[in-house]
Amino acid sequence: MNIPEIFGTDVFNETVMQQRLPKPVYKALKKTIQDGTPLDIDVANVVAAAMKDWAVEKGCTHYTHWFQPMTGITAEKHDSFISPIGDGKVIMEFSGKELVKGEPDASSFPSGGLRATFEARGYTAWDPTSYAFIKGSSLCIPTAFCSYTGEALDKKTPMLRSMEALDKSAVRLLKLFGMDDVTRVTANVGPEQEYFLVDREMYSHRKDLILAGRTLFGAPAPKGQELEDHYFGTIKTRVNGYMEDLDEQLWRLGITAKTKHNEVAPAQHELAPVFNTTNIATDHNQIIMELMKRTARKHGFKCLLHEKPFAGINGSGKHNNWSLSTNTGINLLDPGKTPSENAVFLTFLVAVIKAVNDYQDLLRASVATAGNDHRLGANEAPPAIISIFLGDELNEIVEALAEGHKPEKHGKSYMEIGVDVLPNFPKDSTDRNRTSPFAFTGNKFEFRSPGSKLSCAGPMTILNTIVAEVLDQFYDKLKDADDFQDALDKLIKETIAENKRIIFNGDGYSEDWVKEAEKRGLLNLRSTPDAIPVYLYDKNIDVLSRHGVYSKVELESRVEILLDEYNKVINIEALTMIDMAKKDILPAVMSYIKDLSETAATAGALGADLTVEKELVTKLSSLAASTYKALTELEDAVAAVHNIESTEEAARYYHETILTKMGELRAPADQMEALCGEKYWPYPTYEQLLFYVK
């Protein structure tokens, strides 16, 4: 396979545009992409025709506006290029109007009250900053999705707004540093995607995996991840075949799939692309997740993207590596050789520190889902408490600046391994901290809290906006300063001193940190019902609406959508548990008890010692009774929730009551699995799911 030759062959990218568009049209389109200038309909018509010709040559018969509604997945409605011309004949056409605008049924997507059922009209609008691509026989056109009255019904629109807000705020501040050649600042993301692969045949026999995406029952396997032998281990042949197939498909779509490896948990893996602009990286990640699932089917796997598919072992995250770059090629989060003397870096560093401290609640809310609640703080993911890790060198610098004295210079230090034949190489300025939700990792920040199936758009929208807000505050304090350097030094010093509480370089898993964080006044929003309502705090409505990212109405709709989704997820899980326990688990155990009793009766007639049989029957009978009691209590709890009218009150009931009842049902059922004969148990076990793929 010639990777440079196939890379991007299914994308209407820069190269294709230059080849197929007239120079004036190409320039106009580039200006729209780079500067955000409106696209003339005449230009759109030429682009549409070229796009259609290219797609048809590659076997496409249809086009679709590909968008990201509030469902958590992408959406698409396919229309053919055909247009009748009479005499029973057709031609292939595609106009600028069809490229620029589509009209899906808005009432059928979550709107949180923005649209009534009878108000169906919504629009998809072409996003020219993200390349069109081919999937199957359809040309996919990335689009934004909004209501008839203009409110955002998707995840892309607020993200694009946040990128514009950050760009504007950062460029304006950089002018004060004399960086007049900077005309654009772009937020970039490199999302590391974790996932599980299990055998599809075994998956097909697990109702919980099929309906809920995670195992609702399951006794621990004799072996878990305690030997740490899966992490970075040799990739199994069958899994490697899947990865190779996936890589090729991604490369054809212009997605820079770079890294692949086994993760910590058995059957868990990771794929990471190269950095891209937030918008394109988010679109690419949605494609990656879709292709992961589709490709898994071809190889006899099921790809699990749930944040916590198996109890007792690591869940899966999506680690968003975030940085800021200028159109002149400068990474604003690169410390350089002497971070303490890099004024621009320090300014943006402390801006991020202040943003995370001021809006820790919004960052936590941006990653809140029913699935991620099981993962955060579970000794493999960051805690629900938001904090920043800086590393020793940067921490020394900010401590010195806060105390008002000049930081010591740090030259490059080199690794001393103690083996002469091994090469010397410089150490990074920071170590890594896997327990930190928001860690500085050399020239970027890694936001480790998002769950594996979450769109990058939500967390990045919040991060972009809150940093833009602090940059504006800095600009207001510096713009009229008599002595810019003195004012900047004072600003950096005061900002660090006022926001030091958010910096924590220790073990985020420890109970001591929970107590320490509480003393510092940091929030610990443990669950989704705790986190989501913070979107409607006055300060959060103010910052998000003032930067034009979300209106108050859009925020209210999102709170309603997110809490309603939480309720539906827990409800489905509870009903699935009831179904599994009632129809499969209890009958299986009863069958085993019956066979044990019959065996005991036969053996007893022969004068055998029946101690084992009696103990097993007694234990299983007791556990079956506990299971049935917990089952009926869960049924009653699920029935009662439908009397609660408020979505937020219902979410708290699901969290506090129904999840508790689900745990009470699982406990005896898992104990029965450990005692029951393997041939009786109705589902593939953890051992089979996690270790039987070769």
C-alpha positions in Angstrom: 0.0 0.0 0.0 1.4 3.4 -1.0 0.0 5.6 1.8 0.9 9.0 0.3 -0.8 7.9 -2.9 -4.1 6.8 -1.3 -4.2 9.5 1.4 -7.2 11.8 1.0 -8.4 10.2 -2.2 -12.0 10.2 -1.0 -11.9 13.8 0.1 -12.7 17.0 -1.9 -9.6 18.6 -0.5 -7.3 21.5 -1.4 -5.6 19.5 -4.1 -8.9 18.5 -5.8 -10.2 22.1 -5.5 -7.1 23.5 -7.2 -7.4 21.0 -10.0 -11.1 21.4 -10.6 -12.1 24.9 -9.7 -11.3 28.1 -11.8 -8.7 30.2 -10.1 -11.2 33.1 -9.2 -13.6 30.5 -7.7 -10.9 28.8 -5.8 -9.6 32.1 -4.3 -13.1 33.1 -3.3 -13.7 29.8 -1.6 -10.3 30.0 0.2 -11.2 33.5 1.4 -14.5 32.1 2.8 -12.6 29.3 4.6 -9.8 31.5 6.0 -11.6 34.8 6.7 -15.2 33.8 7.1 -16.5 36.0 4.2 -19.9 35.1 2.8 -19.9 32.8 -0.2 -21.6 34.2 -3.3 -24.2 31.9 -4.9 -22.5 32.0 -8.2 -19.3 30.7 -6.6 -21.4 28.0 -4.8 -22.8 26.9 -8.1 -19.4 26.3 -9.6 -18.1 24.5 -6.5 -21.2 22.3 -6.4 -20.8 21.3 -10.1 -17.2 20.4 -9.6 -17.9 18.5 -6.4 -20.7 16.5 -8.2 -18.5 15.7 -11.2 -15.7 14.5 -8.9 -18.0 12.4 -6.8 -19.8 10.8 -9.7 -16.5 9.9 -11.3 -15.7 8.0 -8.1 -19.0 6.1 -8.2 -21.3 8.3 -6.2 -25.0 8.4 -7.0 -26.2 10.5 -4.0 -25.3 13.4 -1.8 -26.1 14.0 1.9 -25.8 16.9 4.3 -23.9 15.2 7.1 -24.6 16.9 10.5 -24.3 16.3 14.2 -27.6 16.8 16.1 -28.0 16.5 19.8 -28.4 12.7 19.6 -24.7 12.0 20.1 -24.2 10.5 16.7 -24.2 11.9 13.1 -27.2 12.2 10.9 -27.7 12.1 7.1 -30.5 12.2 4.5 -29.4 11.0 1.1 -30.7 12.5 -2.2 -29.7 11.3 -5.6 -28.0 13.6 -8.2 -30.6 12.6 -10.8 -32.9 15.2 -12.4 -35.5 14.3 -15.0 -35.3 15.9 -18.4 -38.3 14.4 -20.2 -38.7 11.4 -22.4 -38.0 9.2 -19.4 -34.4 10.3 -19.1 -32.4 11.9 -16.4 -29.2 13.9 -16.0 -26.9 14.2 -12.9 -27.2 17.7 -11.4 -26.2 19.4 -8.2 -26.7 23.1 -7.6 -25.1 25.7 -5.3 -28.4 26.0 -3.5 -28.4 22.2 -2.8 -24.8 22.4 -1.6 -25.4 25.4 0.7 -28.7 24.5 2.2 -30.7 21.4 3.2 -34.0 20.9 5.0 -34.3 17.9 7.3 -37.2 17.4 9.6 -36.2 19.4 12.8 -39.1 18.1 14.9 -37.7 14.6 14.9 -34.4 15.5 16.6 -33.9 16.5 20.2 -34.6 20.2 20.6 -35.2 20.6 24.3 -38.4 22.6 23.7 -37.0 24.8 21.0 -39.3 23.2 18.4 -42.8 21.8 18.9 -43.6 18.6 17.1 -45.8 20.3 14.6 -43.0 22.8 13.8 -40.9 20.6 11.5 -38.7 23.0 9.5 -35.0 23.0 10.2 -32.0 23.8 8.0 -28.6 22.3 7.4 -26.0 24.8 6.2 -22.7 23.9 4.4 -19.6 24.3 6.5 -16.9 25.0 3.9 -14.1 24.8 6.6 -14.5 21.0 6.7 -13.9 19.1 3.5 -16.7 17.0 1.8 -15.9 13.3 1.6 -17.2 10.1 0.1 -18.8 7.3 2.1 -20.1 4.4 0.1 -21.9 5.8 -2.9 -22.7 9.1 -1.3 -21.0 12.5 -1.2 -21.1 13.7 2.4 -21.1 17.4 3.0 -20.4 18.5 6.6 -23.0 21.0 7.7 -24.4 22.9 10.7 -28.0 22.3 11.8 -30.3 25.1 13.0 -34.0 25.6 13.6 -36.3 27.8 11.4 -35.9 30.5 14.0 -32.1 30.3 14.0 -31.3 28.5 17.2 -28.5 25.8 17.0 -29.9 22.3 17.1 -26.5 20.7 16.7 -23.0 20.5 18.3 -21.0 22.0 15.3 -22.6 25.4 15.3 -21.7 26.4 18.9 -18.2 25.0 18.4 -17.7 27.1 15.3 -18.9 30.1 17.3 -16.5 29.4 20.1 -13.6 29.1 17.6 -14.5 32.5 16.2 -14.7 34.0 19.7 -11.3 32.6 20.7 -9.7 33.8 17.5 -11.0 37.3 17.9 -9.9 37.6 21.6 -6.5 36.0 21.0 -5.6 38.1 18.0 -6.6 41.3 19.7 -4.5 40.5 22.8 -1.5 39.6 20.6 -1.5 43.0 19.0 -0.5 44.4 22.3 2.6 42.3 22.2 3.5 43.8 18.8 2.5 40.7 16.9 0.8 42.6 14.1 1.4 39.9 11.5 -1.0 37.5 13.4 -4.4 37.7 11.8 -5.8 34.4 13.0 -5.5 32.1 16.0 -6.8 28.6 15.7 -7.7 26.1 18.4 -6.4 22.6 17.6 -7.3 19.2 19.0 -5.8 15.8 18.8 -8.3 13.4 20.3 -7.0 10.0 21.5 -9.8 7.5 21.1 -10.1 4.4 23.4 -12.3 1.5 22.6 -13.0 -2.2 23.3 -13.2 -5.1 20.8 -15.2 -8.2 21.8 -16.2 -11.2 19.7 -19.5 -10.4 17.9 -20.9 -13.9 18.4 -20.5 -13.5 22.2 -21.8 -9.9 22.1 -24.9 -11.2 20.4 -25.8 -13.3 23.5 -25.5 -10.3 25.9 -28.8 -8.4 26.1 -27.1 -5.7 28.2 -24.3 -5.0 25.7 -26.9 -4.9 22.9 -29.4 -2.6 24.6 -27.2 -0.6 27.0 -23.7 -0.7 25.5 -22.3 -2.0 28.9 -22.5 -5.1 31.0 -25.2 -4.7 33.7 -24.3 -8.1 35.2 -21.0 -9.9 35.4 -18.8 -11.5 38.0 -15.1 -10.7 37.8 -12.9 -13.0 35.7 -10.1 -14.8 37.6 -7.7 -12.5 35.8 -8.3 -8.8 35.2 -5.7 -6.1 34.4 -3.6 -6.6 37.5 -0.6 -8.0 35.6 -0.5 -5.0 33.3 0.5 -7.4 30.5 -2.0 -6.1 27.9 -0.8 -2.4 27.9 1.4 -1.8 24.9 1.6 -5.6 24.4 1.8 -7.4 21.1 -1.4 -6.8 19.1 -3.2 -10.0 18.4 -3.3 -11.1 14.8 -7.1 -10.8 14.4 -7.1 -7.4 16.1 -4.2 -6.2 14.0 -6.1 -7.1 10.8 -9.0 -5.0 12.0 -6.6 -2.1 12.8 -4.9 -2.3 9.4 -8.3 -2.2 7.6 -9.4 0.7 9.7 -6.2 2.7 9.1 -6.5 2.3 5.3 -10.1 3.6 5.3 -9.2 6.5 7.5 -6.2 7.5 5.4 -8.4 7.5 2.2 -10.6 9.9 4.0 -7.7 12.2 4.8 -7.7 11.3 8.5 -4.2 11.2 9.9 -4.5 8.0 12.0 -1.1 7.9 13.6 -0.9 5.8 16.7 -2.5 2.4 17.6 -1.8 0.2 20.6 -3.3 -2.0 23.3 -4.6 -0.1 26.3 -4.5 -1.1 30.0 -7.6 -3.2 30.2 -7.9 -6.6 28.4 -9.6 -6.2 25.0 -9.1 -2.4 25.1 -7.2 -0.4 22.5 -6.5 3.1 21.4 -6.2 5.1 18.1 -4.8 8.6 17.9 -4.6 11.0 15.0 -2.3 14.0 14.4 -3.6 17.4 15.5 -6.0 19.3 13.4 -8.2 22.4 13.8 -11.0 21.8 16.3 -13.7 21.7 13.7 -12.0 19.3 11.4 -10.7 17.1 14.3 -14.2 16.8 15.7 -15.7 15.8 12.3 -12.8 13.3 11.8 -13.5 11.8 15.3 -17.1 11.3 14.4 -16.0 9.5 11.3 -13.5 7.4 13.2 -16.1 6.2 15.7 -18.5 5.3 12.9 -15.8 3.4 10.9 -14.6 1.7 14.1 -18.0 0.2 14.6 -18.6 -0.6 10.9 -15.2 -2.2 10.3 -15.5 -4.3 13.5 -18.5 -6.1 11.9 -16.4 -7.1 8.9 -13.8 -8.7 11.2 -16.3 -10.5 13.5 -15.9 -8.0 16.3 -18.2 -5.6 18.1 -16.6 -2.2 18.9 -17.7 -0.9 22.3 -17.4 2.8 22.8 -19.2 2.9 26.1 -17.2 4.8 28.8 -17.4 1.8 31.2 -18.5 -1.4 29.5 -17.1 -3.7 32.2 -17.1 -3.3 36.0 -13.8 -3.6 37.8 -11.5 -2.8 34.9 -10.6 0.5 33.1 -13.2 2.3 31.1 -12.5 4.3 27.9 -11.9 8.0 27.5 -11.3 10.4 24.7 -8.3 12.5 25.7 -8.5 15.8 23.9 -5.0 17.4 23.4 -5.7 21.1 22.9 -3.4 23.8 21.7 -3.5 27.3 20.1 -1.6 28.2 17.0 -1.3 31.4 14.9 -1.4 31.8 11.2 2.3 32.6 11.4 3.1 29.2 12.7 3.5 29.9 16.4 2.2 27.5 19.1 1.1 29.9 21.8 1.4 27.1 24.4 5.0 26.2 23.6 7.2 27.3 26.5 10.3 27.6 24.3 13.8 27.1 25.7 13.3 29.5 28.7 9.6 29.4 29.7 10.1 32.0 32.4 11.2 34.6 29.8 8.5 33.8 27.3 6.0 36.5 28.0 3.4 35.4 25.4 3.5 31.8 26.6 3.2 32.8 30.3 0.2 35.1 29.4 -1.7 32.4 27.7 -0.7 29.8 30.3 -2.1 31.9 33.2 -5.2 32.7 31.1 -5.9 29.0 30.8 -5.3 28.5 34.5 -7.8 31.3 35.3 -10.3 30.1 32.8 -10.3 26.6 34.3 -10.5 27.9 37.8 -13.3 30.3 37.1 -15.4 27.9 35.0 -14.5 24.5 36.5 -18.2 23.8 36.8 -18.7 24.3 33.0 -15.8 22.0 32.1 -17.2 19.3 34.4 -20.7 19.7 32.9 -19.3 19.4 29.3 -18.2 15.8 30.0 -21.2 14.7 32.0 -23.1 11.6 30.8 -24.7 8.6 32.4 -21.8 6.4 31.1 -19.0 8.8 32.1 -20.3 8.9 35.7 -19.2 5.3 36.1 -15.7 6.2 34.8 -14.7 9.5 36.4 -12.9 8.9 39.7 -12.8 5.1 39.2 -9.0 4.8 39.6 -8.4 4.8 35.9 -9.8 8.1 34.9 -9.5 11.6 36.3 -11.7 12.4 39.3 -14.9 14.5 38.9 -12.9 17.4 40.6 -11.4 19.6 37.9 -7.8 20.6 38.5 -4.7 21.5 36.4 -1.3 19.6 36.4 1.7 21.8 35.4 4.7 19.6 36.3 7.7 20.6 38.4 9.4 23.2 36.2 6.3 25.2 35.3 5.0 24.9 38.9 8.3 26.4 40.1 7.9 29.2 37.6 4.4 30.1 38.6 5.2 29.8 42.3 8.1 32.2 41.9 6.0 34.7 39.8 3.2 34.6 42.4 5.7 35.4 45.1 7.1 38.3 43.1 10.7 37.1 42.4 12.4 36.1 39.2 12.2 32.3 38.4 15.4 30.4 38.0 16.4 29.5 34.5 16.3 25.9 33.6 18.5 24.5 30.9 17.7 21.3 29.1 18.3 18.3 31.4 19.2 15.0 29.9 18.2 11.4 30.7 20.8 9.4 32.6 20.0 5.8 32.0 23.3 4.4 33.1 24.1 2.4 29.9 26.8 3.9 27.8 25.6 2.5 24.5 22.2 4.2 24.8 21.9 7.7 23.4 21.5 10.8 25.5 18.3 12.7 24.9 16.7 15.8 26.6 14.0 15.3 29.1 10.6 17.0 28.6 9.9 19.9 30.9 7.1 18.0 32.6 6.3 14.4 33.6 2.8 13.0 32.8 0.0 12.8 35.4 -2.6 10.2 34.3 -4.8 11.2 37.3 -5.2 14.8 36.3 -8.3 16.0 34.4 -6.4 18.8 32.7 -2.7 18.4 32.3 0.0 20.4 30.6 2.0 18.0 28.5 4.9 20.0 27.0 3.3 22.3 24.5 -0.5 21.6 24.9 -3.1 20.8 27.5 -4.6 17.3 27.7 -8.3 17.3 28.8 -8.6 13.7 30.0 -12.2 13.8 31.4 -14.3 13.3 28.2 -15.8 9.8 27.8 -14.9 7.7 24.8 -18.2 8.1 22.8 -18.6 11.8 23.6 -18.3 14.3 20.7 -15.2 16.5 21.0 -17.5 19.5 20.2 -19.0 20.0 23.7 -15.9 20.1 25.8 -14.0 22.1 23.2 -16.8 24.6 22.8 -16.6 25.3 26.5 -12.8 25.4 26.7 -12.5 27.8 23.7 -15.1 30.1 25.2 -13.8 30.4 28.7 -10.3 31.1 27.5 -11.6 33.7 25.1 -13.3 35.4 28.1 -10.1 35.5 30.2 -8.1 36.9 27.2 -10.7 39.7 26.9 -10.2 40.4 30.6 -6.5 40.6 30.1 -6.8 42.9 27.1 -9.0 45.3 29.1 -6.4 45.5 31.8 -3.4 45.9 29.5 -4.7 48.0 26.6 -4.2 51.4 28.2 -1.2 50.6 30.4 1.5 53.3 30.6 4.2 50.7 30.9 3.0 47.5 29.2 5.7 45.2 30.7 5.1 46.4 34.2 1.3 45.9 33.8 1.8 42.5 32.3 4.1 41.4 35.1 1.6 42.6 37.7 -1.3 40.8 35.8 0.6 37.5 35.6 1.6 37.7 39.3 -2.0 38.5 40.5 -3.6 36.0 38.2 -1.5 33.2 39.5 -1.9 34.2 43.1 -5.7 34.3 42.7 -6.0 31.0 40.9 -3.4 28.8 42.5 -6.1 26.6 44.1 -6.8 24.9 40.7 -3.2 23.7 40.4 -2.6 20.2 41.7 0.4 18.1 40.8 -0.3 15.1 43.0 -2.4 11.9 42.9 -5.9 12.7 41.8 -7.1 9.2 42.9 -6.3 9.7 46.6 -8.9 10.4 49.3 -6.6 13.0 50.6 -7.0 15.0 47.4 -10.8 14.9 47.8 -10.5 16.5 51.3 -7.8 18.9 50.1 -9.9 20.0 47.1 -12.9 20.7 49.4 -10.6 22.9 51.6 -9.6 24.8 48.5 -13.2 25.4 47.5 -13.1 23.3 44.4 -16.2 21.7 43.2 -16.9 17.9 43.3 -19.9 17.4 40.9 -20.0 13.6 41.1 -22.9 12.9 38.9 -24.6 14.2 35.7 -27.7 15.5 37.6 -25.2 17.5 39.8 -23.3 18.8 36.8 -25.7 19.6 34.0 -27.8 22.3 35.8 -24.7 24.5 36.2 -25.1 25.6 32.5 -28.0 27.8 33.8 -26.0 29.6 36.5 -26.1 33.3 35.8 -22.3 33.6 35.3 -22.3 30.7 32.8 -25.3 32.0 30.8 -23.5 35.4 30.8 -20.1 34.2 29.4 -21.6 31.9 26.8 -24.2 34.3 25.6 -21.9 37.4 25.6 -19.4 35.6 23.3 -22.3 34.5 21.0 -21.7 30.8 21.6 -25.1 29.9 23.2 -28.1 32.0 23.8 -30.0 31.5 27.1 -32.7 29.7 25.2 -30.2 27.4 23.6 -28.7 26.6 27.0 -32.0 25.9 28.5 -32.8 23.5 25.6 -29.5 21.7 26.1 -30.0 21.2 29.8 -33.4 19.7 29.1 -31.9 17.4 26.3 -29.0 16.2 28.4 -31.0 15.5 31.5 -33.7 13.8 29.5 -31.0 11.6 27.8 -29.6 10.7 31.2 -33.0 9.6 32.4 -33.7 7.5 29.3 -30.3 5.8 29.5 -30.8 4.8 33.1 -34.4 3.7 32.4 -33.3 1.5 29.5 -30.6 0.0 31.7 -33.0 -0.7 34.6 -35.6 -2.3 32.3 -32.8 -4.4 30.7 -31.7 -5.6 34.1 -35.2 -6.6 35.1 -35.7 -8.5 31.8 -32.3 -10.3 32.1 -32.9 -11.3 35.8 -36.5 -12.4 35.3 -36.2 -14.2 32.0 -32.7 -15.6 32.0 -30.7 -15.4 35.3 -33.3 -16.7 37.8 -34.5 -19.5 35.5 -30.9 -20.6 34.9 -30.1 -20.7 38.6 -33.4 -22.5 39.3 -32.4 -25.1 36.8 -29.0 -25.6 38.4 -30.6 -25.8 41.9 -33.1 -28.4 40.5 -30.3 -30.5 39.1 -28.2 -30.2 42.3 -31.3 -31.4 44.3 -31.9 -34.3 42.0 -28.2 -35.3 42.2 -28.3 -35.0 46.0 -31.4 -37.1 46.2 -29.8 -39.9 44.1 -26.5 -39.6 46.1 -28.4 -39.5 49.4 -30.1 -42.8 48.6 -26.7 -44.3 48.2 -25.6 -42.9 51.6 -23.2 -40.2 50.2 -22.2 -37.1 52.1 -24.4 -34.3 50.8 -22.6 -31.4 52.5 -21.5 -29.7 49.3 -24.8 -30.1 47.5 -26.7 -28.8 50.6 -24.5 -25.8 51.0 -24.7 -24.9 47.3 -28.4 -25.2 47.2 -28.8 -23.2 50.4 -26.5 -20.4 49.1 -28.0 -20.2 45.7 -31.6 -20.3 47.1 -30.8 -17.5 49.4 -29.2 -15.5 46.6 -32.1 -16.2 44.3 -34.5 -14.9 46.9 -32.3 -11.7 47.3 -32.2 -11.3 43.6 -36.0 -11.6 43.3 -36.6 -9.1 46.1 -34.2 -6.6 44.5 -35.8 -7.2 41.1 -39.3 -6.4 42.4 -38.0 -3.3 44.3 -36.3 -2.1 41.1 -39.6 -2.6 39.1 -41.5 -0.5 41.7 -38.8 2.2 41.6 -39.0 2.4 37.8 -42.8 2.6 37.9 -42.7 5.4 40.4 -40.4 7.6 38.4 -43.1 8.3 35.8 -45.0 10.3 38.4 -42.2 12.9 38.5 -42.9 15.7 36.0 -39.6 17.7 36.3 -36.8 16.4 34.2 -34.2 17.5 36.7 -36.1 15.9 39.7 -36.4 12.7 37.7 -32.7 12.7 37.0 -31.9 13.0 40.7 -34.3 10.1 41.4 -32.7 8.0 38.7 -29.3 8.7 40.2 -30.1 8.4 43.9 -32.8 5.7 43.8 -32.8 3.6 40.6 -29.0 3.3 40.2 -28.9 2.2 43.9 -31.6 -0.4 43.3 -29.7 -1.6 40.2 -26.6 -2.1 42.3 -28.7 -4.1 44.8 -29.9 -6.3 42.0 -26.6 -6.9 40.5 -24.8 -7.9 43.7 -26.5 -11.2 44.4 -26.8 -12.0 40.7 -23.0 -11.7 40.2 -22.5 -13.9 43.3 -24.8 -16.5 41.7 -22.8 -16.4 38.5 -19.7 -17.3 40.5 -21.4 -20.3 42.0 -23.4 -21.5 39.1 -22.2 -24.2 36.7 -20.8 -22.7 33.5 -23.1 -24.6 31.2 -26.2 -23.2 33.0 -25.2 -19.6 32.9 -27.2 -17.8 30.1 -24.6 -15.3 29.1 -20.9 -15.2 28.0 -18.8 -14.3 31.0 -16.2 -11.6 31.5 -13.6 -14.2 31.1 -14.9 -15.1 27.7 -15.6 -11.6 26.5 -12.3 -10.2 27.5 -9.8 -13.0 26.9 -11.1 -15.3 24.2 -10.2 -13.2 21.2 -7.1 -14.7 19.6 
